[in-house]
Amino acid sequence: MAEKTETKKTKKKTNWKKPRATNKKSNMAEKNNLTKGKAQNGANAQMSKKAPKRTNKKRKSTPKKPNPVVKVFSLGGLNEIGKNITVIECENDIIVVDCGIGFPDDDMLGIDLVIPDLTYLINNVEKIRGVFITHGHEDHIGSLPYFLKLMNVPVYGTKLSLGILENKLIEHKILQSAKLNTVSAGDKVSAGCFKVEFIRVNHSIADACALAISTPQGIILHTGDFKLDVTPIDGEMMDIVRLGQLGNEGITMLLCESTNVERPGHTPSERKVGFSLEKILDSYTDKRIIIATFASNVHRVQQIIDASVNHQRRVAVTGRSMINVVNAAVKLGYMNVPDGALIDIDDIKKYPPEKITIVTTGSQGEPMSALYRMAFSDHDKVVLTDKDLVVLSSSAIPGNEPLVGKIVNEMYKRGVNVYHDSSVEVHVSGHACQEELKLMHALTKPKYFMPIHGEFRHLIQHKELAEGMGMSPDRIFVSDIGKVIEISDEGAKFSGTVQAGKVLIDGSGIGDVGNIVLRDRKNLAENGLIIAVATISLEEGILMSGPEIISRGFVYVRESEELMTSTKDIATRVLIDALDEGVKEWTELKTLMKNAITKYIFAKTKRKPVILPILLNI
C-alpha cells in the first residue's frame, strides 16, 4: 500500500502545474481584451452604419500637372562636317552647346569661313541662360566671337577651352565685355530650369567634356567629341564610371557624335604617335624636321617637344593659331616645356638645321597657312629643300583631300621627303570608332537617341549601329539643322522647324554674300565678264558714243577682234532702235542691250559670261 501511495504521489508531482494565481493577470487581460473587443466591434458596427454616408461623397482628385516640354534642335553640325551648335529649350529658358565654324565648300568662291544662322537665338536672346563649351576646337568655338557680338550671354567652359577662346576674343576686341566662366570636369552649373554637369572625356585636345543636362523631362547627354583612351597623355581617362551611373539613373536622350562611325574597332591611343615620332627622329638625324598638325592638339605638340628634347633638338613654332594655342597651353599649365627648348622662328638660322624641329599649321593644306607658304616658297622664314623632312601628323578632313594633295605634290617637286601615309602612324584620330560608340550606348542606355556631328551617311550608319544594339527605330531621330525634336510626358517626336542655315564670312563682311553673289562669282570664274559702255542723250534720244566692249576673263580681245566688233555692232543697233522708238527708261535700255549681247555671245561661243551694261547720260 505504501508503494502504491508513493507512486500516486509521484504521478501527481509529475503532472503538477504552476498555481493558477500566476495566470490571474493574463486571464484578466484576456477578459479585458474581450470586453474591449466587444466594445470595439460595437463601435465598428456603429461606424459601419454611418460609413455609407461618407462614401457617398466623392473626393475631387487634383490632376497631375504635366512636366514642361523640352525642345532639342541643332543649328549646325548635322549633314555637314563642322559648324557644330545645339540648342535645348524649355519654356522661358534656352541653353546653347558649342558654337563652331565650318569651312567653305569648293563653290563658295572667296569665302573665308562659314558660321551658323543665329536668327532664332537673336530673336529669343532674353531666354538664353548660357553657352556651354565641350572643348576648344574651331568647329566648336570658332563662331563664338560673332555670336557674342550679337548676344553677350555667359559662356561656360574648361580652362584650356576658354584660354583658346580668349585669343579669338582679343582679335575681335570683345574680351573685356565677355562673361567667361571657368569650370572643371565634375562641376555642375544651374541655368534656368537646366542643370549642366561637365563629364571628362578623351579627345585630341585637353579638357574635353561631355555634358549631362538635367531637364524637366530627364537627362539629355551630349557627348561632344570623344574617344576612349586608356593611356592618355595627361593620365585622365574618360569618366566611364559617371557615365554608367547616369545610365543607371536613366537618360532620356543621347546626342552622340558620329564622325568615325564608319570605322570598325577602337581608336588608337595618342601615345602611339609619340613612339612613331621617336622612331622618325632616330632615323633622320641629318635632316631638319617640319611637323604639321592641328594647332589645338596640345598633347601632340607636347609629344613633339618631348621627342625633340630627347634628341637634343630645339623647337620653333610657326602659324598664328599654333603660336596662340601653345602660348595659352604653356601659360595655363597644360604643356611642360623645358627651359630653352622653344625658340623663336626668327632664330632658327642660329642652329644647325639637323638640330631644329619646326611645328607648324597647314596640315589640311589651307591656302595661306604656314605649311602652304613653305611649300610654295612664300614663307619669309622657312625655305624647304631636299635636306628637310615634312611630317603631316594629321588626316585630311573630308573635302580637303585635293588641298592636301596639292601641297604634298609641290613638296615632292622640291625634293622634300614627306611622311603623310597613315601606315607610318604619325596621326591617330580623336573620335570614337564603332566599338567605343557601342560602349557609350551600353553605358548610357538612353530612351531616345539623336546622332550628331556628321554628314548624312554618318548619321544613318550611327542609327543602324544603335538598332544593332537593340534600340527601336522609332526611338532614333535622324535630324537636320533647324528641325525640332519635342520631348514631353507622352514621348518624343519631330515638331516643326526653326530658321537655320549658313552665314558666309568674306573678309570683314558677315552675311553680305549670299547665293546670288556666289552664283555671279562662279559665273565670273567659269565664263568671264563683258562690259558694254555707251553714252546717250535722253533729251535728244540719240546715241552720243559707244558702246565700247571690254572683256575680262572671257576671250583674249586681240585674238577675237571679229567677235568683239560684231558684239559692238549688235549693241549699237539695239540702242539706236530703242531710242528711235522713244524708250527712255534706264532699266529697259540696259536690259535690251544685255539680252541682245547675251543671245549673240551664246550663239557664237555656247558660253554665258556676265554681261554688265553701263549707260552714261549727257
C-alpha positions in Angstrom: 0.0 0.0 0.0 2.8 2.3 0.8 4.4 1.7 -2.6 1.1 2.4 -4.4 0.6 5.6 -2.4 4.1 6.7 -3.3 3.5 6.0 -6.9 0.4 8.1 -6.9 2.1 11.0 -5.2 4.9 10.8 -7.7 2.5 10.9 -10.5 0.8 13.9 -9.1 4.1 15.6 -8.7 4.9 14.9 -12.3 1.7 16.3 -13.6 1.9 19.3 -11.3 1.3 22.8 -12.9 2.0 26.3 -11.7 -0.5 27.7 -9.3 -3.5 29.4 -11.0 -2.7 32.6 -9.2 0.1 33.4 -11.7 -2.5 33.3 -14.6 -4.9 35.7 -13.0 -3.4 38.7 -14.7 -3.4 37.0 -18.1 -7.0 35.9 -17.5 -8.0 39.3 -16.5 -6.2 40.7 -19.6 -8.0 38.3 -21.8 -11.2 39.3 -20.2 -10.5 42.9 -20.6 -9.4 42.4 -24.2 -12.6 40.5 -24.8 -14.6 43.3 -23.3 -12.7 45.9 -25.3 -13.1 43.8 -28.4 -16.8 43.7 -28.0 -16.9 47.4 -27.4 -14.7 48.0 -30.4 -16.8 45.7 -32.5 -19.8 47.6 -31.3 -18.1 50.9 -32.2 -17.1 49.5 -35.6 -20.6 48.3 -36.2 -21.9 51.7 -35.2 -19.4 53.4 -37.6 -20.2 51.0 -40.4 -23.8 52.1 -40.2 -22.6 55.7 -40.8 -19.9 54.9 -43.3 -22.1 54.8 -46.4 -23.0 58.4 -45.8 -19.3 59.4 -46.1 -18.5 57.2 -49.0 -21.4 58.7 -51.0 -19.3 62.0 -51.1 -16.7 61.5 -53.9 -13.3 63.2 -53.3 -12.2 65.7 -56.0 -8.8 64.4 -57.3 -6.4 67.1 -58.5 -4.9 66.1 -61.9 -1.2 65.9 -62.0 0.4 68.9 -63.7 2.4 67.8 -66.8 6.1 68.4 -66.9 7.2 71.2 -69.3 8.0 70.3 -72.9 11.7 70.3 -73.8 12.8 71.1 -77.3 16.1 69.9 -78.9 17.5 71.1 -82.2 20.7 71.9 -84.0 21.6 75.0 -86.0 24.7 73.3 -87.4 26.7 70.0 -87.3 24.0 67.8 -89.0 24.5 66.6 -92.6 27.8 68.5 -92.6 31.3 68.5 -91.0 31.8 71.3 -88.6 29.7 74.3 -87.6 28.5 72.4 -84.5 25.8 74.1 -82.4 23.0 72.5 -80.4 20.1 74.3 -78.7 18.0 73.0 -75.8 14.9 75.0 -74.9 12.3 74.7 -72.1 9.6 77.3 -71.8 11.5 80.5 -71.0 15.0 79.0 -70.8 17.5 78.2 -73.6 21.0 76.8 -73.3 23.4 76.5 -76.3 26.0 73.8 -76.6 29.1 74.9 -78.7 29.1 77.4 -81.5 31.7 76.4 -84.2 32.7 77.4 -87.7 32.6 75.4 -90.9 35.0 75.6 -93.8 33.8 76.8 -97.2 32.9 74.4 -100.0 34.6 74.5 -103.3 31.8 76.5 -104.9 32.0 79.2 -102.2 34.5 81.3 -104.1 36.2 84.0 -102.0 34.6 82.9 -98.7 36.8 82.6 -95.7 34.5 81.0 -93.1 31.0 79.7 -92.6 29.1 80.3 -89.4 25.6 79.1 -88.3 22.5 81.2 -88.9 21.8 82.6 -85.4 18.5 84.3 -86.2 16.4 82.1 -83.9 18.7 82.8 -81.0 18.8 86.5 -81.7 15.0 86.6 -81.6 15.0 84.8 -78.3 18.1 86.3 -76.7 16.2 87.1 -73.4 15.7 83.3 -72.9 19.4 82.3 -73.3 21.0 81.3 -70.0 24.4 80.5 -71.3 26.7 78.8 -73.9 28.3 75.6 -72.7 31.6 74.6 -74.5 32.5 70.9 -74.8 36.1 71.6 -76.0 38.3 74.2 -77.7 38.4 73.0 -81.4 37.5 75.5 -84.1 34.4 73.6 -85.2 33.0 74.0 -81.7 34.1 77.5 -80.6 35.1 79.3 -83.8 31.8 81.2 -84.2 31.6 82.4 -80.6 33.2 85.9 -81.3 30.4 86.5 -83.9 27.8 85.1 -81.5 29.0 87.2 -78.5 29.0 90.4 -80.6 25.3 89.9 -81.1 24.3 88.3 -77.8 26.5 88.9 -74.8 25.5 85.9 -72.6 27.5 83.9 -70.1 29.9 81.3 -71.5 31.0 78.2 -69.5 34.0 76.0 -70.4 37.1 74.3 -69.1 40.3 76.3 -68.6 42.0 75.4 -71.8 38.8 75.9 -73.9 38.4 79.4 -72.6 42.1 80.1 -72.9 41.9 79.4 -76.6 38.7 81.4 -76.9 40.3 84.4 -75.2 42.8 84.8 -78.0 39.9 84.9 -80.5 38.0 87.5 -78.4 41.1 89.7 -78.2 41.4 89.7 -82.0 37.7 90.7 -82.2 38.2 93.3 -79.4 35.4 92.0 -77.2 37.3 90.1 -74.4 36.6 92.8 -71.8 32.9 92.6 -72.2 32.7 88.8 -72.4 31.2 86.8 -69.5 33.6 83.8 -69.3 33.1 81.3 -66.5 35.8 78.6 -66.0 34.6 75.1 -64.8 36.2 71.8 -64.3 35.1 68.2 -65.1 32.7 67.2 -62.4 31.3 70.7 -61.9 27.5 71.4 -62.2 26.1 74.7 -63.4 22.5 75.8 -62.9 21.0 77.7 -65.9 17.3 78.4 -65.6 15.4 75.1 -65.4 18.5 73.3 -66.5 21.5 71.9 -64.6 24.6 71.1 -66.7 27.2 68.7 -65.5 30.7 68.5 -67.1 32.0 65.0 -67.5 35.6 64.3 -68.6 36.1 62.6 -71.9 39.2 61.9 -74.0 39.7 63.7 -77.3 42.6 65.2 -79.5 42.6 68.3 -77.2 42.9 68.5 -73.4 40.0 69.4 -71.2 37.3 68.0 -73.4 34.0 67.2 -71.7 30.6 65.6 -72.3 27.6 67.4 -70.9 24.8 65.8 -68.8 21.9 68.3 -68.9 19.2 67.8 -66.4 15.8 69.0 -67.7 12.2 68.7 -66.6 12.0 65.7 -69.0 15.1 63.9 -67.6 18.7 63.9 -68.5 19.9 64.8 -72.0 23.5 63.7 -72.6 25.6 65.5 -75.2 28.9 63.6 -75.7 30.8 66.3 -77.6 33.7 64.8 -79.5 35.3 61.9 -77.7 37.2 58.6 -77.8 38.2 56.1 -75.1 42.0 56.4 -74.5 43.1 54.1 -71.6 46.6 55.5 -71.8 46.0 59.3 -72.2 48.9 61.7 -72.2 47.6 63.6 -69.3 46.6 60.5 -67.3 43.0 61.5 -67.2 40.8 58.8 -68.7 37.2 59.3 -69.8 34.9 59.1 -66.7 33.1 55.9 -67.7 32.0 55.4 -64.1 30.0 58.6 -64.0 28.5 57.8 -67.5 27.5 54.4 -66.2 25.9 56.0 -63.1 23.9 58.3 -65.2 22.8 55.4 -67.4 21.5 53.6 -64.3 19.7 56.7 -63.2 18.1 57.0 -66.6 19.0 59.1 -69.6 16.1 60.4 -71.7 18.1 61.3 -74.8 21.6 60.7 -76.0 23.2 63.1 -78.5 26.3 61.2 -79.7 28.9 62.2 -82.2 29.2 60.2 -85.4 32.4 61.3 -87.1 34.2 57.9 -87.1 31.1 55.7 -87.2 32.3 54.1 -90.5 35.5 52.8 -88.8 35.4 49.4 -87.1 37.3 48.7 -83.9 38.8 51.1 -81.5 40.7 54.4 -82.0 44.4 54.0 -81.1 45.9 55.8 -78.2 47.6 59.2 -78.7 50.8 57.6 -77.2 51.3 55.7 -80.5 52.2 58.9 -82.2 54.8 59.6 -79.6 56.5 56.2 -80.3 56.4 57.0 -84.1 57.9 60.4 -83.6 60.8 58.9 -81.6 61.5 56.4 -84.5 61.4 59.2 -87.1 63.8 61.4 -85.1 66.1 58.4 -84.6 66.1 57.7 -88.4 66.6 61.2 -89.7 69.3 62.7 -87.5 70.8 64.5 -90.5 67.6 66.4 -91.5 65.6 69.4 -90.3 62.1 68.1 -89.5 58.9 70.1 -90.0 55.8 68.6 -88.4 52.4 69.9 -89.4 49.4 69.2 -87.1 46.3 70.7 -85.7 47.1 73.7 -83.6 44.7 72.7 -80.8 46.2 69.2 -80.4 48.2 70.2 -77.3 49.1 66.6 -76.4 50.5 66.1 -79.9 52.6 69.2 -79.7 53.8 68.1 -76.2 55.0 64.8 -77.6 56.8 66.6 -80.5 58.6 68.8 -77.9 59.4 65.8 -75.7 60.8 63.7 -78.6 62.8 66.7 -79.9 64.3 67.4 -76.5 65.3 63.7 -76.2 67.3 64.2 -79.5 68.9 67.5 -78.5 66.8 69.5 -80.9 65.3 73.0 -80.5 61.7 73.5 -81.3 60.3 76.5 -83.2 56.6 77.2 -83.7 55.0 78.9 -86.7 51.5 79.8 -87.8 49.3 82.2 -85.9 46.9 79.7 -84.4 49.7 77.4 -83.4 51.6 80.2 -81.6 48.4 81.3 -79.8 47.5 77.8 -78.6 51.0 76.9 -77.5 51.2 80.1 -75.6 47.9 79.5 -73.9 48.7 75.9 -73.1 52.1 76.8 -71.5 50.5 79.7 -69.6 47.7 77.5 -68.2 50.0 74.6 -67.3 48.8 72.1 -70.0 52.2 71.9 -71.5 55.6 71.3 -69.9 58.4 72.9 -71.9 62.0 72.7 -70.6 63.9 75.9 -70.4 65.5 76.8 -73.8 63.6 74.1 -75.7 61.4 76.6 -77.5 63.0 79.2 -79.8 61.6 82.0 -81.9 61.1 81.1 -85.6 63.4 84.1 -86.3 66.3 82.3 -84.6 66.3 79.0 -86.5 69.3 80.1 -88.5 71.4 80.3 -85.4 71.3 76.5 -85.1 72.3 73.6 -87.4 69.3 72.5 -89.5 69.6 69.0 -88.2 69.1 70.3 -84.6 65.8 72.0 -85.4 62.2 70.8 -85.3 59.5 73.2 -86.6 55.9 72.7 -85.6 53.5 74.3 -88.0 49.9 74.8 -89.0 48.6 73.8 -92.5 48.1 70.1 -92.2 44.8 70.5 -94.1 46.5 72.3 -97.0 44.7 75.5 -96.2 45.8 78.3 -98.6 48.0 80.9 -96.8 48.7 78.6 -93.9 52.3 78.3 -92.8 53.0 75.0 -94.5 51.3 76.1 -97.7 53.5 79.1 -97.9 56.6 76.9 -97.2 55.6 74.5 -100.0 55.2 77.4 -102.5 58.3 79.3 -101.3 56.3 82.1 -99.9 57.3 81.8 -96.2 59.6 84.6 -95.1 61.4 82.4 -92.5 61.5 78.8 -93.8 62.6 77.6 -97.3 62.1 73.9 -97.9 64.9 71.9 -99.6 65.9 68.3 -100.1 67.5 68.4 -96.7 64.1 68.7 -95.0 61.6 66.0 -93.8 58.0 67.1 -93.6 55.6 65.1 -91.4 51.9 65.6 -91.9 50.7 64.5 -88.4 47.0 64.6 -89.3 44.4 63.0 -91.6 42.6 65.1 -94.2 39.2 66.3 -93.2 36.6 65.1 -95.8 36.7 67.6 -98.7 40.2 68.8 -98.0 42.0 65.9 -99.8 42.7 67.9 -103.0 44.3 70.8 -101.0 46.5 68.3 -99.0 47.5 66.5 -102.2 48.4 69.9 -103.8 51.0 70.8 -101.2 52.3 67.3 -101.0 52.9 67.3 -104.7 54.6 70.6 -104.6 57.0 69.5 -101.8 57.9 66.4 -103.7 58.8 68.6 -106.7 61.3 70.3 -104.4 62.9 67.0 -103.4 61.5 67.2 -99.8 60.9 63.9 -98.0 57.2 63.8 -96.9 55.6 61.4 -94.4 51.8 61.5 -94.9 50.8 57.8 -95.1 48.7 56.7 -92.1 50.8 53.5 -92.0 53.6 55.5 -90.5 51.3 56.1 -87.5 52.1 59.8 -87.2 48.4 60.5 -86.5 45.6 59.0 -84.6 42.0 60.2 -84.6 40.4 62.0 -81.7 37.0 60.5 -82.5 35.3 57.3 -81.3 35.2 54.3 -83.7 32.4 51.7 -83.7 33.3 49.8 -80.5 33.7 53.0 -78.5 30.3 54.2 -79.8 28.8 50.9 -78.7 30.4 51.4 -75.3 28.8 54.8 -75.0 25.4 53.4 -75.9 25.8 50.5 -73.5 26.8 52.7 -70.6 24.1 55.3 -71.0 21.2 53.1 -72.1 19.2 56.1 -73.5 15.4 56.1 -74.0 15.9 58.2 -77.2 18.9 58.8 -79.5 19.9 61.5 -81.9 23.1 61.0 -83.9 25.0 64.3 -84.3 28.3 65.7 -85.8 28.4 64.1 -89.3 27.3 64.0 -92.9 24.1 62.2 -93.7 25.8 58.9 -94.3 27.4 59.1 -90.8 24.1 59.8 -89.1 22.4 56.9 -90.9 25.2 54.4 -90.1 25.1 55.6 -86.4 21.3 54.9 -86.5 22.0 51.4 -87.8 24.6 50.8 -85.1 22.1 51.8 -82.4 19.5 49.5 -83.9 22.1 46.7 -83.9 22.3 47.1 -80.2 18.6 46.6 -79.7 17.2 50.2 -79.9 13.8 50.5 -81.5 14.0 52.5 -84.8 11.0 54.7 -83.6 13.2 56.0 -80.8 16.0 57.2 -83.0 15.9 60.7 -84.6 18.0 61.3 -87.6 17.5 65.1 -87.8 18.6 68.1 -89.9 19.6 71.6 -88.9 16.6 73.6 -87.8 14.4 70.5 -87.3 12.9 70.5 -83.7 12.5 67.4 -81.6 9.9 67.9 -78.8 10.2 65.8 -75.6 7.1 65.6 -73.4 5.4 63.3 -70.9 3.9 61.5 -73.9 7.2 60.8 -75.6 9.4 62.4 -78.2 8.6 63.5 -81.7 9.5 65.9 -84.5 7.6 69.1 -84.2 8.2 71.9 -86.7 11.4 73.8 -87.7 13.2 77.0 -86.9 15.3 79.1 -89.2 18.7 77.6 -89.8 21.4 77.7 -92.5 24.8 79.2 -93.4 26.1 82.7 -92.9 29.2 83.4 -95.1 32.2 85.4 -93.8 34.1 87.2 -96.5 36.9 89.4 -95.0 35.1 91.6 -92.5 31.7 91.2 -94.2 29.3 89.0 -92.3 26.4 87.6 -94.2 26.6 90.2 -97.0 27.5 87.4 -99.5 24.5 85.2 -100.5 23.6 82.7 -103.1 23.2 85.4 -105.9 26.6 86.8 -105.2 28.1 83.3 -105.1 26.4 82.5 -108.4 27.8 85.5 -110.0 31.3 84.7 -108.7 31.1 81.2 -110.1 29.9 82.5 -113.4 32.7 85.1 -113.5 35.2 82.4 -112.6 33.9 80.0 -115.3 32.8 82.3 -118.1 34.3 85.7 -117.5 32.9 89.2 -117.9 31.9 91.5 -120.8 31.3 95.2 -120.1 29.4 97.4 -122.6 29.7 101.2 -122.0 27.7 103.7 -124.0 26.9 107.5 -123.7 23.4 108.7 -124.7 21.4 111.9 -124.6 17.9 111.1 -123.2 16.7 114.6 -124.0 17.5 114.3 -127.7 17.1 110.5 -127.8 20.3 109.8 -129.6 23.5 107.7 -129.0 26.4 110.0 -128.4 29.3 107.5 -128.3 30.0 103.8 -128.0 29.1 101.3 -127.0 32.7 100.2 -126.1 33.1 96.5 -125.4 35.5 95.4 -122.7 36.2 91.8 -121.9 37.8 90.2 -118.8 38.3 86.5 -118.4 36.1 85.7 -121.4 38.4 85.8 -124.5 41.7 87.4 -125.4 40.5 90.5 -127.2 43.4 90.8 -129.7 42.7 87.3 -130.9 38.9 87.8 -131.1 38.5 91.1 -132.8 35.8 89.9 -135.1 33.7 88.6 -132.2 34.1 91.9 -130.3 33.3 94.0 -133.4 30.2 92.1 -134.1 29.1 92.4 -130.4 29.6 96.1 -130.6 27.5 96.4 -133.8 24.6 94.4 -132.2 24.7 96.5 -129.0 24.8 99.8 -131.2 21.8 98.7 -133.3 19.7 97.7 -130.3 20.3 101.1 -128.5 19.6 103.2 -131.7 16.4 101.3 -132.4 15.2 101.7 -128.8 16.0 105.4 -128.7 14.2 105.9 -132.0 11.1 104.2 -130.5 11.2 106.7 -127.6 12.4 104.3 -124.9 13.9 106.5 -122.1 13.8 104.2 -119.1 17.4 103.3 -118.0 16.5 99.8 -116.8 14.7 99.0 -120.0 17.6 100.3 -122.2 20.2 98.3 -120.1 18.0 95.1 -120.3 17.6 95.4 -124.1 21.4 95.7 -124.6 22.2 93.0 -122.1 19.8 90.5 -123.7 21.0 91.1 -127.2 24.6 90.7 -126.3 23.9 87.5 -124.2 21.9 85.9 -127.1 24.6 86.7 -129.7 27.6 85.5 -127.5 25.9 82.3 -126.6 25.0 81.6 -130.3 28.7 82.1 -131.2 30.5 80.5 -128.2 28.0 78.4 -126.2 29.1 80.4 -123.2 27.3 82.8 -120.8 29.7 85.4 -119.5 28.4 88.0 -117.0 27.2 91.0 -119.1 27.5 94.4 -117.4 25.8 97.2 -119.4 26.8 100.8 -118.4 24.9 103.8 -119.7 26.0 107.4 -119.2 23.6 110.3 -119.8 24.7 113.7 -121.3 
